[in-house]
Amino acid sequence: MGAIGLWGWYHLVFFGLVLPVVALRSRRKLAQVASIPRKQFFISVLVQQGILVTVSLVVARFESVPLFPRHFPTPLAWTMGALLLAVSWIAMRPLWRDAVAQRDPRVHLSMPSDRAERGLWLAISVAAGIGEEISYRGVMYTLLFRLIGEPVGAALVAALLFGAAHVVQGWRGIGVTAVFALAAQALVLYSGSLYVAMGWHVAYDAVAGLSYGRYGREMGYPACAGLSPPTGARMRGTGLSRR
């Protein structure tokens, strides 16, 4: 337990307050947008992820936050990560399909439909999986632990702030993201590094986006984001007629 410097406070305010506010405004805008070019959106997300992880790496350097230990996680740690990944995939698949069936334009922006978009989505998955683990499970958790002096409290606050930064996914998305953040933090604390959590995060995001795209094709969605599929295709994909 101890004080943190100016860079540390900057990180906590930026990631804990500014990003959730920006995400809330983005949610409102995306809900009103009929069509956004997905490739353009994916590229902008990659740029944002690059900026955010750069900020976190700079803060980690000035606040002496260790991020990359030399020891490698044990086979048991990797096994735990793989089991958690399998559980998360199984638990979330029905929710992914339901989100696509509801035709929310925001979901369309996570629905790669061709080879170029799938490549960009995989790049986003890697960038987010590595960058967000550095920013939240690495830097933010360490700063909060230094302030609070208690690991559970620091993990809970970091998870809630991580969920708030994903408000664009809705209230259910905030809750799910916060739970996943706690699970990732447990992996970090158990394995002694960010590596297992990074692997889980990258794989989960990659499969989620590719699944969104597959469900979209099954339900007859056009390639352009934000457009509704034909009614017949919608009924074939969901088994019932949506509004």
Backbone bond lengths (Angstrom), bond angles and torsions (degrees), N, CA, C in turn:
res aa  C-N    CA-C-N  psi(-1)  N-CA   C-N-CA  omega(-1)  CA-C   N-CA-C  phi
1 M - - - 1.466 - - 1.516 108.88 -
2 G 1.329 117.59 135.27 1.446 120.49 -178.52 1.505 111.38 178.81
3 A 1.333 114.47 176.80 1.457 120.14 -177.65 1.524 110.32 -76.33
4 I 1.317 115.10 157.61 1.455 121.47 172.57 1.518 107.83 -119.23
5 G 1.324 115.13 159.43 1.447 119.75 -176.32 1.523 113.14 -86.41
6 L 1.326 114.60 -174.10 1.458 121.21 -178.99 1.519 111.54 -60.53
7 W 1.321 117.22 -40.23 1.466 120.19 179.02 1.526 110.98 -62.58
8 G 1.322 115.88 -38.58 1.455 119.42 178.78 1.517 112.62 -64.14
9 W 1.343 116.42 -43.49 1.460 119.82 177.78 1.527 111.32 -64.77
10 Y 1.328 115.17 -37.57 1.460 119.04 176.81 1.521 110.22 -59.48
11 H 1.328 116.97 -44.80 1.458 121.05 -179.23 1.528 110.95 -62.65
12 L 1.318 117.66 -44.97 1.459 120.87 -178.94 1.527 111.74 -63.85
13 V 1.312 117.22 -41.85 1.469 120.45 179.81 1.529 110.60 -69.34
14 F 1.323 115.96 -43.66 1.464 119.72 -176.46 1.529 111.30 -66.33
15 F 1.351 116.90 -50.46 1.455 120.17 -177.13 1.524 112.44 -80.50
16 G 1.322 117.02 -27.60 1.455 119.89 -176.47 1.512 115.00 -91.22
17 L 1.333 117.87 -21.20 1.462 121.03 -177.44 1.526 112.60 -124.66
18 V 1.318 116.26 -52.93 1.466 120.01 -175.31 1.523 111.22 -64.26
19 L 1.325 117.84 -49.06 1.466 119.66 -177.52 1.529 113.14 -62.26
20 P 1.347 120.08 -43.31 1.469 118.23 175.65 1.527 113.55 -60.02
21 V 1.334 117.54 -38.07 1.464 120.17 178.49 1.523 110.35 -65.79
22 V 1.322 116.75 -43.50 1.463 120.23 178.11 1.527 110.42 -63.61
23 A 1.328 117.04 -40.43 1.464 120.41 179.16 1.523 111.16 -64.23
24 L 1.332 117.33 -38.31 1.470 120.35 178.61 1.518 110.73 -64.24
25 R 1.312 117.50 -42.64 1.458 120.38 177.52 1.522 110.99 -65.27
26 S 1.321 117.16 -38.39 1.459 120.42 178.20 1.517 110.92 -64.30
27 R 1.332 116.88 -38.73 1.465 120.57 178.56 1.523 110.58 -59.10
28 R 1.315 116.86 -43.95 1.470 120.42 -179.25 1.521 111.12 -65.78
29 K 1.327 117.00 -38.76 1.459 119.79 -179.69 1.518 111.43 -69.64
30 L 1.332 116.73 -44.23 1.458 120.22 -177.45 1.518 111.58 -65.03
31 A 1.337 117.08 -31.34 1.461 119.97 179.51 1.528 112.03 -66.81
32 Q 1.341 116.44 -19.96 1.452 120.66 -177.39 1.527 112.69 -101.52
33 V 1.318 116.63 -4.92 1.465 120.42 -175.70 1.523 109.77 -90.48
34 A 1.318 116.70 127.54 1.463 120.74 -179.42 1.514 112.03 -80.19
35 S 1.321 117.22 -33.09 1.460 119.10 -176.40 1.521 109.88 -156.86
36 I 1.342 115.95 129.10 1.456 122.38 176.64 1.520 107.53 -130.36
37 P 1.338 118.49 131.04 1.471 119.49 177.17 1.524 110.26 -60.01
38 R 1.328 116.54 121.24 1.463 119.84 -173.83 1.523 112.14 -66.97
39 K 1.323 117.83 -40.50 1.456 118.99 -178.76 1.527 110.51 -61.49
40 Q 1.312 116.60 -42.69 1.460 120.52 177.56 1.525 110.69 -61.60
41 F 1.327 116.04 -41.88 1.459 120.61 179.12 1.527 110.59 -64.68
42 F 1.328 117.69 -43.66 1.460 121.16 -179.72 1.523 111.08 -61.77
43 I 1.316 116.70 -42.22 1.470 120.22 179.79 1.523 110.35 -63.72
44 S 1.344 116.60 -41.21 1.470 119.34 178.92 1.524 111.00 -63.95
45 V 1.337 117.71 -36.18 1.464 120.88 177.82 1.529 110.43 -66.05
46 L 1.328 117.09 -40.79 1.462 120.35 177.50 1.526 111.27 -60.79
47 V 1.326 116.41 -42.36 1.470 120.45 178.44 1.529 110.25 -63.10
48 Q 1.324 116.16 -44.58 1.463 119.93 179.44 1.521 111.36 -61.50
49 Q 1.328 116.76 -43.58 1.458 119.78 179.39 1.530 111.09 -61.94
50 G 1.329 116.32 -38.74 1.458 119.68 177.74 1.517 112.65 -63.18
51 I 1.323 116.39 -40.87 1.466 120.53 178.97 1.524 110.56 -65.82
52 L 1.325 116.62 -45.19 1.465 120.76 -176.37 1.522 111.96 -64.53
53 V 1.327 117.48 -44.04 1.459 118.63 -179.17 1.525 110.85 -69.47
54 T 1.327 117.06 -31.47 1.465 119.68 176.28 1.525 110.38 -63.63
55 V 1.328 116.40 -44.19 1.467 120.41 176.96 1.522 110.18 -57.71
56 S 1.319 116.90 -46.64 1.462 120.72 -177.82 1.523 111.93 -64.79
57 L 1.321 117.31 -39.39 1.464 120.08 178.59 1.524 111.50 -65.22
58 V 1.330 116.26 -38.46 1.466 119.84 177.34 1.524 110.40 -64.68
59 V 1.332 116.45 -45.71 1.467 120.85 178.74 1.524 110.18 -61.48
60 A 1.329 117.30 -43.24 1.463 120.65 179.75 1.520 111.19 -59.07
61 R 1.325 116.18 -38.00 1.467 119.57 -179.99 1.519 110.75 -67.17
62 F 1.326 118.26 -47.38 1.452 121.04 -176.42 1.527 112.48 -74.26
63 E 1.326 117.44 -26.21 1.462 120.70 179.83 1.534 112.27 -98.70
64 S 1.325 116.50 5.84 1.473 121.94 178.07 1.528 111.89 55.25
65 V 1.335 115.60 49.51 1.461 121.25 177.23 1.526 108.24 -94.97
66 P 1.331 118.85 115.97 1.475 120.57 179.09 1.516 110.88 -73.40
67 L 1.314 117.66 128.82 1.460 121.75 -176.67 1.522 113.77 -118.21
68 F 1.313 118.10 -31.27 1.464 120.76 -171.93 1.530 110.64 -127.88
69 P 1.330 117.47 79.92 1.470 120.00 178.02 1.520 111.07 -65.54
70 R 1.313 115.35 155.01 1.461 119.45 -177.29 1.526 112.46 -76.21
71 H 1.325 117.69 -26.96 1.466 118.85 -178.80 1.526 110.03 -74.96
72 F 1.309 115.15 145.21 1.466 121.40 -177.40 1.525 108.80 -97.75
73 P 1.339 118.38 145.98 1.471 120.09 179.41 1.522 112.11 -58.87
74 T 1.323 116.48 150.59 1.455 122.27 -179.94 1.530 110.58 -73.23
75 P 1.331 117.22 160.42 1.472 119.64 174.85 1.522 112.73 -55.82
76 L 1.331 117.46 -35.35 1.461 119.77 178.63 1.525 111.25 -64.12
77 A 1.324 116.82 -38.96 1.467 120.44 178.37 1.524 110.69 -63.87
78 W 1.333 116.72 -43.03 1.464 119.58 177.52 1.533 111.22 -65.41
79 T 1.323 116.84 -36.45 1.464 120.28 177.58 1.526 110.83 -63.69
80 M 1.329 116.68 -42.30 1.459 120.40 177.28 1.527 110.80 -61.91
81 G 1.330 116.20 -40.51 1.458 119.72 177.15 1.518 112.07 -63.19
82 A 1.334 116.97 -41.06 1.464 121.03 179.35 1.528 110.85 -65.70
83 L 1.324 117.34 -40.75 1.459 120.44 178.39 1.528 111.21 -64.64
84 L 1.323 115.82 -42.20 1.459 119.54 178.12 1.525 110.95 -63.98
85 L 1.321 116.84 -37.10 1.457 121.08 177.70 1.527 110.59 -63.52
86 A 1.317 116.83 -44.59 1.462 120.34 179.96 1.526 110.92 -63.32
87 V 1.321 116.82 -43.34 1.463 120.61 179.39 1.527 110.80 -62.60
88 S 1.333 116.38 -43.16 1.466 119.78 -178.81 1.519 111.32 -66.18
89 W 1.329 117.79 -38.73 1.465 120.22 176.82 1.523 110.97 -62.30
90 I 1.329 116.45 -47.99 1.463 120.74 -177.59 1.531 110.98 -63.48
91 A 1.340 116.18 -41.86 1.462 120.45 -177.57 1.519 112.48 -69.38
92 M 1.333 117.38 -33.18 1.458 120.34 -172.02 1.517 114.06 -93.63
93 R 1.299 119.50 -17.08 1.467 120.42 -176.87 1.526 112.91 -55.79
94 P 1.326 120.15 -45.53 1.475 118.16 177.90 1.520 112.73 -62.52
95 L 1.323 117.60 -35.02 1.459 120.53 178.83 1.523 111.27 -69.80
96 W 1.338 117.33 -37.21 1.472 120.21 176.62 1.531 110.17 -61.30
97 R 1.322 115.92 -47.40 1.467 119.33 -178.32 1.529 110.62 -64.02
98 D 1.322 116.71 -40.88 1.457 120.30 -179.95 1.529 110.93 -64.35
99 A 1.340 116.56 -39.23 1.459 120.01 179.56 1.521 111.31 -63.49
100 V 1.331 117.43 -39.23 1.465 120.95 177.67 1.528 110.13 -67.55
101 A 1.331 116.40 -40.76 1.464 120.52 -177.92 1.523 111.85 -64.47
102 Q 1.339 117.79 -27.73 1.459 121.04 -179.41 1.522 113.18 -78.81
103 R 1.341 117.67 -6.98 1.468 122.59 173.71 1.532 113.71 61.07
104 D 1.313 117.04 35.96 1.455 121.33 176.07 1.532 108.79 -73.51
105 P 1.357 119.38 124.52 1.462 120.84 -179.07 1.522 113.52 -56.17
106 R 1.326 117.26 -29.43 1.462 120.16 -179.90 1.515 111.18 -67.25
107 V 1.327 116.72 -33.47 1.461 119.94 177.50 1.521 110.42 -68.90
108 H 1.327 116.98 -34.56 1.469 120.69 178.96 1.525 111.25 -58.69
109 L 1.319 116.90 -28.46 1.462 120.48 -179.53 1.519 112.16 -76.63
110 S 1.316 117.21 -3.76 1.466 121.74 173.92 1.522 110.38 -117.52
111 M 1.337 116.24 27.51 1.458 122.12 -172.09 1.530 109.93 -123.19
112 P 1.331 119.52 73.69 1.469 120.49 -178.73 1.522 110.96 -60.45
113 S 1.344 115.82 136.15 1.462 119.49 -172.09 1.527 114.16 -118.82
114 D 1.332 119.59 -9.40 1.456 120.25 177.78 1.527 108.70 -141.72
115 R 1.322 116.16 -179.89 1.463 120.22 -174.06 1.524 112.13 -61.82
116 A 1.330 116.91 -42.62 1.463 119.73 -179.24 1.533 111.05 -63.48
117 E 1.333 115.67 -43.98 1.452 119.13 179.23 1.524 111.85 -65.97
118 R 1.321 116.77 -38.46 1.466 118.93 177.95 1.516 111.11 -65.04
119 G 1.330 116.71 -37.93 1.462 119.53 176.56 1.519 111.86 -63.48
120 L 1.332 116.12 -43.12 1.463 119.86 177.67 1.525 110.90 -64.68
121 W 1.336 116.15 -38.60 1.467 118.77 179.70 1.533 111.13 -64.38
122 L 1.315 116.95 -40.73 1.461 119.69 177.66 1.521 110.60 -63.63
123 A 1.334 116.77 -37.69 1.467 119.99 176.57 1.527 110.90 -64.26
124 I 1.333 116.04 -40.70 1.464 120.27 177.25 1.525 110.09 -63.10
125 S 1.326 116.90 -41.14 1.462 120.65 -179.73 1.521 111.35 -60.45
126 V 1.320 116.37 -43.19 1.467 120.36 177.89 1.525 110.67 -65.59
127 A 1.338 115.87 -45.62 1.464 119.97 -178.45 1.522 111.47 -63.05
128 A 1.333 116.57 -44.76 1.465 120.35 -179.60 1.522 111.27 -70.33
129 G 1.320 116.52 -42.25 1.455 119.52 -178.40 1.514 112.80 -62.01
130 I 1.313 116.67 -39.60 1.465 120.49 178.72 1.524 110.61 -81.15
131 G 1.341 116.82 -48.77 1.458 120.75 -174.40 1.519 113.73 -65.60
132 E 1.336 117.80 -43.61 1.457 119.90 -177.40 1.521 111.77 -71.45
133 E 1.326 117.23 -32.18 1.469 118.47 175.18 1.527 110.80 -67.09
134 I 1.325 116.85 -39.72 1.465 119.91 175.69 1.523 110.42 -62.21
135 S 1.334 116.88 -46.56 1.459 121.43 -172.78 1.524 112.72 -69.61
136 Y 1.348 116.39 -42.76 1.469 119.81 -172.07 1.523 112.96 -101.87
137 R 1.334 118.30 -54.43 1.458 119.61 -178.77 1.518 112.01 -75.40
138 G 1.329 117.31 -21.92 1.445 120.54 178.13 1.514 112.92 -94.92
139 V 1.337 116.62 -74.09 1.463 121.01 -172.85 1.531 112.20 -71.17
140 M 1.325 118.02 -54.55 1.462 119.88 -175.80 1.526 112.04 -60.99
141 Y 1.317 117.55 -45.51 1.465 119.70 179.94 1.525 110.98 -59.51
142 T 1.318 116.42 -44.82 1.464 119.86 -178.75 1.523 111.23 -62.77
143 L 1.327 117.40 -43.16 1.461 120.74 178.95 1.528 110.83 -63.57
144 L 1.319 116.67 -44.25 1.466 119.99 179.21 1.523 111.22 -65.94
145 F 1.318 117.58 -37.46 1.463 120.63 178.27 1.526 110.41 -63.63
146 R 1.322 116.34 -39.05 1.466 119.37 178.06 1.529 111.31 -65.11
147 L 1.324 116.84 -34.07 1.464 120.56 179.48 1.526 112.11 -78.47
148 I 1.342 116.49 -44.65 1.456 121.48 -174.00 1.526 111.93 -86.40
149 G 1.321 115.40 -37.27 1.456 119.73 -179.19 1.509 114.31 78.15
150 E 1.314 117.53 18.12 1.465 121.39 -176.31 1.526 108.25 -145.66
151 P 1.336 118.33 123.69 1.472 120.34 -171.81 1.517 114.37 -66.05
152 V 1.335 118.61 -40.26 1.463 120.64 -177.73 1.526 110.60 -65.39
153 G 1.337 116.34 -45.09 1.456 119.86 178.61 1.517 112.13 -61.71
154 A 1.328 116.43 -43.15 1.463 120.35 178.97 1.525 110.76 -63.28
155 A 1.345 116.98 -40.53 1.468 120.60 179.78 1.522 111.29 -66.36
156 L 1.328 117.23 -40.25 1.465 120.80 179.80 1.523 111.39 -64.62
157 V 1.324 117.14 -46.14 1.466 120.49 -179.55 1.524 110.31 -64.04
158 A 1.329 117.13 -44.64 1.466 120.53 179.48 1.524 110.92 -61.80
159 A 1.338 117.27 -39.48 1.467 120.75 -179.97 1.521 111.06 -66.89
160 L 1.328 117.29 -41.55 1.461 120.50 179.06 1.523 111.13 -64.46
161 L 1.304 117.02 -40.61 1.467 120.51 179.50 1.531 110.44 -69.23
162 F 1.320 116.81 -35.11 1.459 120.17 176.28 1.524 110.18 -65.21
163 G 1.336 116.19 -42.51 1.460 119.82 176.40 1.514 112.14 -62.18
164 A 1.339 116.85 -42.11 1.464 120.88 179.76 1.523 111.49 -62.02
165 A 1.321 117.04 -34.10 1.467 120.40 178.84 1.524 111.70 -68.91
166 H 1.341 117.40 -13.06 1.462 122.27 178.40 1.528 111.35 -108.21
167 V 1.327 116.96 28.84 1.461 120.85 -179.42 1.520 111.80 -63.01
168 V 1.323 117.16 -19.60 1.463 120.26 176.96 1.531 111.18 -59.76
169 Q 1.344 117.60 -21.52 1.459 121.84 179.47 1.530 112.76 -86.41
170 G 1.330 117.66 -0.19 1.452 120.97 -179.56 1.512 111.93 92.86
171 W 1.345 115.66 173.50 1.461 120.47 -176.18 1.517 112.20 -65.35
172 R 1.325 116.99 -38.83 1.467 118.77 177.10 1.520 109.98 -64.55
173 G 1.337 116.17 -38.22 1.453 119.73 177.97 1.518 112.35 -62.97
174 I 1.327 117.05 -36.94 1.466 120.73 177.59 1.522 109.97 -61.24
175 G 1.336 115.90 -46.97 1.457 119.80 -178.81 1.517 112.52 -63.42
176 V 1.328 116.39 -47.04 1.465 120.11 179.95 1.524 110.95 -62.33
177 T 1.328 116.15 -43.06 1.460 120.29 -179.46 1.518 111.44 -64.07
178 A 1.325 117.59 -39.69 1.459 120.85 178.54 1.528 111.20 -64.52
179 V 1.337 116.93 -41.28 1.465 120.34 177.71 1.522 110.49 -63.23
180 F 1.340 116.99 -44.10 1.452 120.81 177.65 1.529 110.94 -62.50
181 A 1.329 116.57 -36.23 1.464 120.22 178.87 1.521 110.97 -63.53
182 L 1.325 116.61 -40.92 1.465 120.07 177.19 1.530 110.77 -63.77
183 A 1.334 116.60 -41.90 1.460 120.02 178.39 1.528 110.74 -63.43
184 A 1.322 116.28 -41.63 1.465 120.17 178.54 1.526 110.64 -64.64
185 Q 1.338 117.13 -40.07 1.462 120.11 178.99 1.524 110.83 -64.33
186 A 1.342 116.44 -37.72 1.462 119.79 176.57 1.526 110.56 -62.55
187 L 1.336 116.57 -40.61 1.464 120.19 176.50 1.518 111.37 -61.18
188 V 1.326 115.96 -41.88 1.466 120.49 -179.64 1.523 110.21 -63.05
189 L 1.322 116.41 -47.25 1.458 120.18 -177.26 1.531 111.11 -66.80
190 Y 1.334 116.31 -38.26 1.461 119.05 -179.57 1.526 111.61 -70.87
191 S 1.333 116.18 -45.23 1.471 119.84 -174.86 1.523 112.90 -81.14
192 G 1.348 116.67 -18.75 1.463 119.50 179.56 1.513 114.10 82.54
193 S 1.331 117.40 10.69 1.467 120.52 179.10 1.521 108.90 -159.99
194 L 1.335 115.15 174.50 1.463 121.39 178.83 1.522 113.19 -87.42
195 Y 1.329 117.92 -6.73 1.453 120.80 -166.48 1.538 113.46 -63.54
196 V 1.331 117.60 -45.56 1.464 119.91 -178.52 1.526 110.64 -65.85
197 A 1.331 116.24 -44.16 1.464 120.42 178.83 1.526 110.82 -62.20
198 M 1.326 117.53 -38.17 1.455 120.68 176.75 1.525 111.08 -61.27
199 G 1.343 115.96 -45.84 1.459 119.56 179.68 1.511 112.09 -61.11
200 W 1.325 116.91 -44.08 1.462 121.25 177.93 1.527 110.84 -61.50
201 H 1.325 116.55 -46.01 1.466 122.07 -177.01 1.528 110.79 -62.41
202 V 1.324 117.40 -46.94 1.467 121.29 -179.67 1.521 110.51 -61.14
203 A 1.337 116.65 -48.47 1.467 120.05 -177.53 1.519 111.49 -64.68
204 Y 1.337 117.32 -40.91 1.466 120.23 -179.28 1.529 110.66 -63.20
205 D 1.332 117.28 -49.14 1.464 120.44 -178.84 1.523 111.13 -61.71
206 A 1.328 116.51 -41.27 1.465 119.79 -178.36 1.522 110.54 -61.65
207 V 1.324 117.26 -48.74 1.459 120.81 -178.10 1.532 110.77 -67.25
208 A 1.335 117.49 -37.49 1.464 120.20 179.53 1.528 110.81 -59.34
209 G 1.328 117.52 -50.10 1.459 120.45 -179.12 1.513 112.78 -65.07
210 L 1.336 117.43 -43.12 1.459 120.10 178.84 1.525 110.97 -64.89
211 S 1.335 116.38 -33.69 1.471 119.87 176.89 1.523 110.86 -68.20
212 Y 1.339 116.62 -41.91 1.462 120.04 175.75 1.524 110.12 -56.09
213 G 1.334 116.30 -45.68 1.459 119.96 -179.80 1.518 112.49 -62.98
214 R 1.329 116.80 -41.76 1.468 120.05 179.69 1.518 110.72 -65.55
215 Y 1.337 117.29 -44.32 1.464 119.17 178.99 1.533 110.75 -63.63
216 G 1.324 116.51 -35.89 1.452 119.62 177.61 1.507 112.29 -62.43
217 R 1.335 116.18 -42.29 1.468 119.43 178.20 1.530 110.62 -65.99
218 E 1.329 116.68 -39.65 1.463 119.87 179.40 1.528 111.72 -63.87
219 M 1.326 116.82 -32.24 1.460 120.63 -177.25 1.524 112.83 -93.35
220 G 1.337 116.32 5.10 1.450 120.09 173.52 1.508 115.22 80.82
221 Y 1.331 118.26 25.49 1.464 119.36 178.81 1.523 110.33 -70.78
222 P 1.341 116.83 143.24 1.463 119.68 173.43 1.517 110.07 -72.30
223 A 1.335 116.45 166.18 1.461 120.49 -177.11 1.513 112.70 -67.86
224 C 1.335 117.35 -27.03 1.460 120.36 -176.67 1.516 110.64 -77.63
225 A 1.320 116.73 133.73 1.464 120.55 -179.85 1.512 110.80 -66.65
226 G 1.321 114.95 145.12 1.451 120.94 172.16 1.511 115.00 87.80
227 L 1.332 119.20 -0.52 1.456 120.56 -179.76 1.513 110.35 -99.68
228 S 1.315 116.97 147.70 1.454 121.70 -178.32 1.527 110.14 -85.03
229 P 1.333 117.62 145.54 1.467 120.72 177.34 1.509 110.66 -77.69
230 P 1.313 118.03 165.02 1.458 120.37 175.40 1.519 110.23 -59.23
231 T 1.330 116.61 151.49 1.460 120.96 -177.31 1.515 111.47 -59.82
232 G 1.324 117.71 -42.88 1.458 120.55 -179.51 1.512 112.24 -61.20
233 A 1.338 115.85 -43.02 1.460 119.59 178.91 1.514 110.24 -65.09
234 R 1.322 116.00 -36.40 1.445 120.39 -179.58 1.534 109.98 -63.47
235 M 1.323 115.68 -41.47 1.457 119.24 -179.16 1.525 111.28 -70.29
236 R 1.336 116.83 -36.32 1.471 118.41 178.73 1.503 110.50 -66.77
237 G 1.368 116.63 -35.55 1.452 118.97 -176.19 1.502 113.78 -76.45
238 T 1.334 119.10 -29.66 1.447 120.79 -172.89 1.522 113.72 -112.21
239 G 1.322 117.15 -17.92 1.454 119.31 -177.46 1.506 113.16 85.91
240 L 1.337 117.55 -2.27 1.471 121.02 177.69 1.512 107.98 -154.42
241 S 1.301 116.39 160.65 1.458 121.13 -178.00 1.508 110.70 -86.05
242 R 1.345 115.64 121.54 1.467 120.71 174.22 1.516 108.89 -86.80
243 R 1.331 115.25 164.77 1.468 119.25 -178.00 1.512 111.22 -61.24
